[in-house]
Every structure is written in C-alpha cells, then in structure tokens.
Amino acid sequence: MISKGLPGFRDFPPEDFALRAHIFRVWREVAARYGFEEYDGPPLEPLDLYTAKSGDEIVGQLYNFVDKGDRQVALRPEMTPTLARMVGARANGMKKPIRWFSIPQLFRYERQQRGRLREHFQLNCDLIGEAGPLADAEIIALSIDMMRGFGLGPQDVRVRVSDRLFLSSALRQLGIADAMTPLVFQAIDRIEKNAAAAREMLDAHLDTVTVAGVFRLTDPAHRAELRRSISAATHFGAALNALDEMGFGEWIDFDPTIVRGLAYYTGTVFELFDAKRTLRAICGGGRYDTLLGSLGGADLPALGFGMGDVVLGELLKDRGLHPSVGASIDVFVAAVTPADVEHVLKLSHELRDAGLRVEFALNTQAVGKQLNLANARGARLAVVIGPDDRARGEVQLKDLVYKTQEAITDSSLASHLSSLVNDSRLTTPNG
C-alpha cells in the first residue's frame, strides 16, 4: 500500500513546482529592484526562540520535540526571531538601513482551510534601522510591486492600511484608557467577522456610547472623512502622501479595522487582499520598532511584511495568471538503427554542452515511437540520425510544430539548433 503524505503538507509535481518557481522568481526579481539582499537561517531552532516572543501558548501551534542532545527544538513557524538574532550579531558593522529578504519554508500545526496549510513558503521583507515615514511607504510600495510583478492590478488586489498610533489617539478621544487599548484592538481586528465584538467590549466594562463610538470609527461610511483628518505632518500621513507620489494611491484603502492581531506592531499596519475578498489575506505587515530589541537583537526601528505562497497561488490560479508547464526539452535526438546509437550519444553530449536541453531514447525503438516521445516532452525539434545521412555527413532536422524537415550538415548542427531554440519565434507557432 502506498502511504499518504501528511495532512497539510504538499507534494510539488512539475505543474505545481512551475507555479512555485514562478512565485519565487518574481519575489526575488522585485526584491532585488528595491535593493533587498537575500538571507536564510536554519529550519530547526531552539523552542525558546519562539516562546520568548509569543509565550508558552504558541507551543500548541508548533512542530516541536526534544532532540537527541536533549534540547527543546521546533521547526520554524516564522522568520522574525531568526532575523533578530542574525541582525543583532551583525548590526554594529552594517550600513543602515538594512534591507533583507528571505523565502523560508514555515511550519505550524494549525487547522487546515483554503489558503492555510501546515507548511508554506513565505516571502519576508524587512527594512531595519530607519524610523522615518518614507520607510513605511517603501515597504508598502514593495508589496504592491510584488503584485504588479505577477500581472495583478488595483482591480485585483487592495492594500488596506491603518496606523496603530492614529487609532490609539482616536480611542483616547472616545475616553478609552490606554490600558484598554489592546483589548479594543483585538475587538476591532475581528469586528468585520465577529458579531461578538460589541459584547467583548461591553464585558470589559466599556459603556454603550463608547462601544458605539468604536463602531463609528470603523464604519466604512466614515472612512473618507477619517482619512481627510489625517495630517500630512504626521508619520502616517507622510507615508500615505509618499505612496501617492510614487503612483500607488489607486491601490490604497484606508481601513481602521486593520490593526494586525500581533501586539508588537507599533505604527503603520497593512494587509493585502484580493479585491473580491474570496480569499484570506495575501500579505500582512507593518512597523515594529521595539520587537528586535525585545528579542535580544539590535534595538533598531524596523518594519516589514510576510507574503505566503498558498493564498497568492490560489489568486494567480483564479485570475488565470499561473504559468503552464513548458517543454522539458529543446531537441530530441533519434536513431534509425542500432548502429546509429553511438552517434546519437556523441551528438547529444555536444548539444548539451552547447546549452540545449536534449533527450534520446534509452532503449531500441522505432523512429515513430521516438518521435511520439519527443512530442510528449514538448520538443520543438528532432534530429534523426540514420546510416544514409551519416554517409553524407548529414542529419535530418524535423520541426515538430511546423511539420517541416531539412538536411543539415553535422558541422553546423549545434550552432544552427542553438539559434533556432533562442529565436523568439519558438515561443509560439505564430511567432
């Protein structure tokens, strides 16, 4: 009996791996355009690296165990603690701001649902050592350009932004004490999908007038008015204005219900959603100026985001933007007789040295069967070697798409095939 894979973990056959490779390629290309450098860390870390940040309650969400050295360890559920350790060890000698990104595979023992598995790959981009508002605009712009890199526009993805400092000030104006702010933030974070948000605040002894004020603060009908009240002189206002100047204003929705559930965010927060709101958040992040220091790293202002491959992959499929699996080879080399096999082997080696993707039959087969395999592999070209052609110093070159055939001399074959494969006409039969 063939065993099944673990629930929440994925296999990547070629068609799925093509999507994953496409996502990684765009992530790396766009991050590089913003001057970000790639880093990585170990997938297995000491358990206390995560409990120090999130408390012992996180253990129920981890893949953790005692290793053979009697150490409490866990598969990494996130990258920020590793980042804090790495930056902390190097920060004094590094030019600021630090622009780092990584694409780790992360593991969490969570309930599976669409867009959430027990493992996923996640783009982490962090900008460290700059407290000014242009850093906020830069990191949000980077997340938007990631979407543009996949062919998505503002009609496909919305960037919902808010600011914890602005919201804290608004809550104070409602008479809510700072000590109550974390509880109200939790209620606001769930206010769109949890009818019990009002009850949570009332149970915390906020009066009905104050709770009504919180609901008015988060009401979509009042967001335009609230947005106009944000002064350009504030950190958040300057960041929003910078995004407008960058040309990203049409992507941005000011949304005070975005607070991000994690307590370590200290200012600007944002999330990316598909415009139809049929999926979970594509990306989330914000400013966390005190987190690195609290984790024992360098005490530097910082902000960043995480963008998972699972939801993003679902969105690309929904929009028809996922890549198709292309041809696995460029050229198939076929032998007419067993005596031609040694020439097939020699030619295949030469063509591979020339940078071409080449396959040949690994056992004796009729030419027709070999060409069927060439078609199955998606090859555009086939080279057929037979005794009569060899006697003339030639081979037969077949174009399997256009159904043409011509004799080519051995000496010019490699350069001719390379130019054909690299010709832009080969991207489509109608080139």
C-alpha positions in Angstrom: 0.0 0.0 0.0 1.3 3.5 -0.9 1.4 5.7 2.1 -0.2 9.1 2.0 1.6 12.4 2.7 1.0 14.2 6.0 -2.1 16.3 6.1 -1.4 20.0 5.4 1.8 19.2 3.5 2.2 19.4 -0.2 3.8 17.5 -3.0 5.1 19.5 -5.9 4.8 17.6 -9.2 6.1 19.6 -12.2 3.0 21.6 -12.9 2.8 22.7 -9.2 6.5 23.3 -9.0 6.3 25.5 -12.0 3.9 27.8 -10.1 6.1 27.8 -7.0 9.2 28.5 -9.1 7.4 31.4 -10.8 6.4 32.9 -7.5 9.9 32.6 -6.1 11.4 34.2 -9.3 9.1 37.2 -9.2 9.7 37.7 -5.5 13.5 37.7 -6.0 13.4 39.9 -9.0 11.2 42.6 -7.4 13.1 42.5 -4.1 16.3 43.0 -5.9 14.9 46.1 -7.7 14.4 47.6 -4.3 17.9 46.8 -3.1 17.0 43.9 -0.8 19.5 41.2 -0.1 18.5 37.6 0.4 19.4 35.7 3.6 18.3 32.4 5.2 18.5 30.6 8.5 18.1 27.1 9.9 14.6 25.4 9.7 15.2 24.0 13.2 15.6 26.4 16.1 15.6 26.3 19.9 12.0 26.3 21.2 12.6 29.2 23.5 13.3 31.4 20.5 9.6 31.4 19.8 8.2 31.2 23.4 10.3 34.3 24.3 8.4 36.2 21.6 4.9 34.7 21.8 4.6 33.0 25.1 4.2 29.3 26.0 0.8 29.2 24.4 2.4 29.1 21.0 3.7 25.6 21.6 0.4 24.1 20.7 0.8 25.5 17.2 4.3 24.2 16.7 6.1 21.1 15.4 8.3 20.7 18.5 10.2 17.9 20.1 13.3 17.0 22.2 16.3 16.2 20.0 19.0 13.6 20.7 21.0 16.2 22.5 18.1 16.6 25.0 17.3 20.1 23.6 13.8 21.5 23.2 13.6 22.4 19.5 10.9 23.4 16.9 10.5 23.7 13.2 10.4 27.4 12.5 6.9 28.9 12.4 8.1 32.3 11.4 11.3 34.1 10.5 11.4 37.3 12.6 13.1 35.7 15.7 15.8 34.3 13.4 16.2 37.7 11.7 16.5 39.4 15.1 19.3 37.0 16.1 21.2 37.4 12.8 20.9 41.2 12.7 21.7 41.5 16.4 25.0 39.7 15.8 26.0 42.0 12.8 24.1 45.3 13.3 27.1 47.4 14.6 29.1 46.8 11.4 26.2 47.2 8.9 25.2 50.3 7.0 21.7 51.3 7.8 19.0 50.9 6.7 19.3 47.1 6.4 17.2 45.7 3.5 16.9 41.9 3.8 14.5 39.4 2.4 14.1 35.6 2.7 11.9 32.9 1.4 11.7 30.3 4.3 9.5 27.3 4.5 7.5 27.7 7.7 5.6 25.1 9.8 2.6 25.5 12.0 0.3 22.8 13.4 -3.0 24.6 12.5 -6.4 23.6 11.3 -6.3 23.4 7.5 -8.5 25.5 5.3 -8.3 27.2 1.9 -5.3 29.3 1.9 -3.8 27.9 5.1 -1.8 24.7 5.3 0.6 23.3 7.9 3.6 24.3 5.8 4.1 27.1 3.4 6.8 29.2 1.9 6.7 32.9 2.8 8.4 35.9 1.4 9.7 38.0 4.3 11.0 41.5 3.6 12.3 43.7 6.4 13.7 47.2 6.4 15.7 47.8 9.6 17.3 50.9 11.0 15.1 53.7 9.6 12.3 55.3 11.7 11.1 57.8 9.1 7.8 57.6 7.1 9.5 57.0 3.7 10.5 53.6 5.0 6.8 52.8 5.6 6.0 53.9 2.1 8.9 52.0 0.7 7.9 48.7 2.3 4.2 49.0 1.2 5.4 50.0 -2.3 7.5 46.9 -2.4 4.4 44.7 -1.5 2.4 46.4 -4.3 5.2 45.9 -6.9 5.2 42.3 -6.0 1.6 42.2 -7.1 2.4 44.1 -10.3 5.2 41.6 -11.0 2.5 38.8 -11.2 0.4 40.8 -13.6 -2.1 41.9 -10.9 -3.6 45.4 -10.7 -5.6 47.5 -8.2 -8.7 45.9 -9.6 -7.4 42.6 -8.4 -5.7 43.5 -5.1 -6.4 46.1 -2.5 -3.9 47.4 0.1 -5.8 48.1 3.3 -3.7 50.4 5.6 -4.0 51.8 9.0 -1.9 53.2 11.9 -2.0 52.0 15.5 -0.8 55.4 16.7 -3.6 57.1 14.9 -6.2 54.6 16.3 -4.8 54.9 19.8 -5.3 58.6 19.7 -8.8 58.2 18.3 -9.7 55.8 21.1 -8.4 58.2 23.7 -10.7 60.8 22.3 -13.6 58.3 22.9 -12.5 58.2 26.6 -10.8 54.8 26.3 -7.8 54.4 28.7 -4.5 53.3 27.2 -4.7 50.2 29.4 -7.8 49.1 27.5 -6.4 49.8 24.0 -5.1 46.2 23.5 -8.5 44.7 24.2 -10.2 47.2 21.9 -7.7 46.5 19.2 -8.5 42.8 19.5 -12.2 43.6 19.1 -11.5 45.9 16.1 -9.3 43.2 14.5 -12.4 40.8 14.5 -15.1 43.4 14.0 -15.9 42.5 10.4 -16.3 38.8 11.0 -17.3 38.5 14.6 -20.7 39.7 15.8 -19.5 39.2 19.4 -17.0 42.2 19.1 -19.5 44.5 20.8 -20.2 42.0 23.6 -16.4 41.7 24.2 -16.1 45.4 24.7 -19.2 45.6 26.9 -18.0 42.7 29.0 -14.8 44.7 29.5 -17.0 47.5 31.1 -17.0 49.9 28.2 -20.3 51.7 28.1 -22.7 51.5 25.1 -21.9 55.1 24.0 -18.2 54.3 23.9 -18.7 51.0 22.0 -20.9 52.8 19.5 -18.1 55.3 19.0 -15.7 52.4 18.3 -18.1 51.1 15.7 -18.5 54.5 14.1 -14.7 54.8 14.0 -14.5 51.6 11.9 -17.6 52.2 9.8 -16.8 52.2 6.1 -19.2 55.1 5.6 -17.0 57.4 7.7 -13.5 56.3 6.3 -13.2 59.1 3.7 -13.9 61.7 6.4 -11.5 60.0 8.8 -8.8 59.8 6.1 -9.1 63.6 5.5 -8.5 64.2 9.2 -5.0 62.6 9.0 -2.5 65.4 8.8 0.3 65.2 6.3 2.6 66.4 9.2 2.1 63.0 11.0 4.3 60.0 10.3 1.3 58.0 8.9 0.0 61.0 6.8 3.5 61.5 5.3 3.8 57.8 4.4 0.4 57.9 2.7 1.4 61.0 0.7 4.6 59.4 -0.3 2.7 56.4 -1.7 0.6 58.9 -3.7 3.7 60.5 -5.1 5.1 57.0 -6.1 1.9 56.4 -8.1 0.4 53.8 -5.8 -2.6 55.8 -4.5 -5.1 53.8 -6.5 -4.1 50.6 -4.7 -4.6 52.0 -1.2 -7.7 51.8 1.0 -7.5 53.5 4.4 -9.2 51.0 6.7 -9.1 51.4 10.5 -10.2 47.8 11.1 -6.7 46.7 10.1 -4.7 46.6 13.4 -2.9 43.2 12.9 -3.5 40.9 15.8 0.1 40.7 16.9 0.8 43.1 19.8 4.3 44.0 18.7 3.2 46.4 15.9 3.9 50.0 16.9 2.6 52.2 14.0 1.7 51.7 10.4 0.0 48.3 9.6 -1.3 47.0 6.3 -2.7 43.9 4.7 -3.2 42.9 1.0 -6.5 41.2 0.0 -7.9 40.1 -3.3 -10.5 42.7 -4.4 -13.3 40.2 -4.4 -12.5 39.2 -0.8 -12.9 35.5 -1.5 -9.5 34.6 0.0 -7.6 35.1 3.2 -5.0 38.0 3.3 -2.3 37.7 0.7 0.2 39.7 2.8 0.4 41.5 6.1 2.9 43.6 7.9 3.8 46.9 9.5 6.1 48.8 11.7 7.6 47.0 14.8 10.1 49.4 16.3 10.6 47.7 19.6 10.5 44.0 18.6 14.1 43.3 17.7 15.4 44.8 20.9 12.8 42.8 23.0 14.1 39.6 21.3 17.6 40.3 22.3 18.7 41.6 19.0 19.7 45.1 18.0 17.5 47.9 19.4 16.6 49.3 16.0 13.4 50.6 14.4 12.1 48.2 11.8 9.2 47.3 9.6 8.4 44.5 7.2 5.8 42.1 5.8 5.2 38.4 5.2 3.6 37.1 2.0 2.7 33.4 1.8 2.8 31.3 -1.4 -0.5 29.5 -0.7 -3.0 32.3 -0.9 -1.0 34.0 -3.6 -1.0 30.8 -5.7 -4.8 30.5 -5.3 -5.2 34.1 -6.5 -3.0 33.5 -9.5 -4.9 30.4 -10.5 -8.2 32.3 -10.0 -7.0 35.0 -12.4 -5.5 32.7 -14.9 -2.0 34.0 -14.2 -0.3 30.8 -13.2 2.4 29.5 -15.6 1.8 26.5 -17.8 4.4 23.7 -17.7 6.5 24.2 -20.8 8.5 21.8 -22.9 11.0 19.8 -20.8 13.5 19.6 -23.7 14.5 21.6 -26.8 15.7 18.8 -29.0 15.1 15.0 -29.3 17.8 13.0 -31.0 16.6 9.8 -32.6 18.4 6.8 -34.0 17.2 5.0 -37.1 19.1 1.8 -36.5 21.1 0.4 -33.5 24.3 1.3 -35.3 23.3 4.9 -35.1 23.1 5.0 -31.3 26.8 5.8 -30.7 26.4 8.8 -33.0 23.2 9.8 -31.1 25.2 9.7 -27.8 28.0 11.8 -29.2 25.7 14.4 -30.7 23.6 14.6 -27.5 26.7 15.3 -25.5 27.8 18.1 -27.9 24.3 19.7 -27.9 24.1 19.6 -24.1 27.5 21.3 -23.9 26.1 24.0 -26.2 23.4 24.7 -23.5 20.5 22.8 -25.1 18.1 20.5 -23.3 18.4 17.2 -25.0 16.8 13.7 -24.7 17.1 10.5 -26.6 15.6 7.0 -26.3 17.3 4.8 -23.7 16.4 1.6 -25.5 16.0 0.4 -29.1 12.7 1.8 -30.5 11.2 2.5 -33.9 11.7 6.1 -35.1 7.9 6.8 -34.9 7.9 5.8 -31.3 10.8 8.0 -30.5 9.1 11.0 -32.2 6.0 10.3 -30.2 8.1 10.6 -27.0 9.6 13.8 -28.4 6.1 15.3 -28.8 5.1 14.1 -25.3 8.1 16.0 -24.0 7.1 19.2 -25.8 10.2 19.2 -28.0 10.1 21.7 -30.9 12.9 20.0 -32.8 14.0 16.5 -33.5 17.3 15.3 -35.1 17.1 11.9 -36.8 20.4 10.1 -37.5 20.4 7.2 -40.0 23.0 5.3 -42.0 22.4 7.1 -45.3 22.5 10.5 -43.6 25.7 9.7 -41.8 27.4 8.6 -45.0 26.7 12.1 -46.4 27.8 13.8 -43.2 24.3 15.0 -42.5 21.3 14.6 -40.2 17.6 15.2 -40.7 16.2 18.1 -38.7 12.5 17.9 -38.1 10.4 20.9 -36.9 7.7 19.0 -34.9 5.4 22.1 -34.8 5.5 23.3 -38.4 5.9 19.7 -39.7 9.0 20.6 -41.8 12.2 18.6 -42.4 15.6 19.5 -43.8 19.0 18.0 -44.1 21.7 19.7 -42.1 25.5 19.0 -42.1 27.0 17.7 -38.9 29.4 20.5 -38.6 26.8 23.3 -38.5 24.2 21.5 -36.4 25.0 22.7 -32.9 25.1 26.4 -33.8 22.0 26.1 -36.1 20.0 24.4 -33.3 21.1 27.0 -30.7 20.0 29.9 -32.9 16.6 28.2 -33.6 16.0 27.5 -29.9 16.9 31.0 -28.9 14.9 32.6 -31.7 11.8 34.4 -30.3 9.7 32.7 -33.0 9.9 29.5 -31.0 7.8 31.0 -28.2 4.7 30.4 -30.3 3.9 28.7 -33.6 2.6 32.0 -34.9 5.8 33.8 -33.6 
